[in-house]
Amino acid sequence: MCNGYVWDYYGDNSKSDGLGIELLLFIPMALACLPTILYLSITFYTIVISMGILVLLAYTTRFGRRQKKLFDLHISDTKAHTKEKEETK
């Protein structure tokens, strides 16, 4: 039963997968706001570029932290990638 609920309030698995009424309401609202968003983006292009750079910096920082964690794991245990091969023999 798809009734458009995002959360299951009643415990009868009546969750929506997000493609119901929520999407039908979001698309017209997004299209109605598109000219205003484009106008403001062009007018305040320096802010838009700054925000884009901050988002890219955040993704790069997250990637760097994940890689550092993996690198530190392999430094502390130099045979981490060969243990599985030795156990299967």
C-alpha positions in Angstrom: 0.0 0.0 0.0 1.7 3.2 -1.1 0.1 6.1 0.7 2.9 8.7 0.3 4.2 8.4 3.9 7.9 9.0 4.3 8.1 7.4 7.7 6.3 4.3 9.0 4.1 5.7 11.8 1.8 2.8 12.2 4.2 -0.2 11.9 2.4 -1.7 8.9 5.2 -1.2 6.5 3.4 1.6 4.7 6.7 3.5 3.9 7.0 5.4 0.7 10.1 4.9 -1.5 10.3 8.6 -2.2 8.8 8.4 -5.6 5.3 9.1 -4.7 3.6 12.3 -3.8 6.8 13.8 -2.5 8.4 13.8 -6.0 5.2 15.0 -7.6 5.2 18.0 -5.3 8.9 18.7 -5.5 9.3 18.9 -9.3 6.8 21.8 -9.9 8.1 23.7 -6.9 11.7 23.3 -8.2 10.8 24.3 -11.7 8.9 27.4 -10.4 12.0 28.5 -8.4 14.5 27.8 -11.2 14.4 31.3 -12.8 14.9 33.0 -9.4 17.7 30.6 -8.5 19.4 31.2 -11.9 19.1 34.9 -11.6 20.5 35.0 -8.1 23.3 32.6 -9.1 24.4 34.9 -11.9 24.0 38.0 -9.8 26.0 36.6 -6.8 28.4 34.4 -8.9 31.3 35.0 -6.4 29.3 33.5 -3.6 28.3 30.5 -5.8 31.9 29.9 -6.8 33.0 30.2 -3.2 30.4 27.7 -2.1 31.3 25.3 -4.9 35.0 25.5 -3.8 34.0 24.8 -0.2 32.0 21.8 -1.2 34.9 20.4 -3.3 37.2 21.1 -0.4 34.9 19.2 2.0 34.8 16.2 -0.3 38.6 16.2 -0.8 39.1 16.4 3.0 36.8 13.5 3.6 38.6 11.4 0.9 41.9 12.4 2.5 40.8 11.3 6.0 39.6 7.9 4.7 42.9 7.4 2.8 44.9 8.3 5.9 43.0 5.9 8.0 43.7 3.1 5.5 47.4 4.1 5.1 47.9 4.1 8.9 46.2 0.7 9.1 48.7 -0.7 6.6 51.7 1.0 8.3 50.8 -0.6 11.6 50.2 -4.0 10.1 52.5 -4.5 7.1 51.1 -7.9 6.3 47.4 -6.8 6.3 47.0 -7.5 2.6 48.8 -10.9 2.7 47.0 -12.5 5.7 44.0 -13.6 3.6 46.2 -15.1 1.0 48.2 -17.1 3.6 45.1 -18.3 5.3 43.5 -19.7 2.1 46.5 -21.8 1.3 
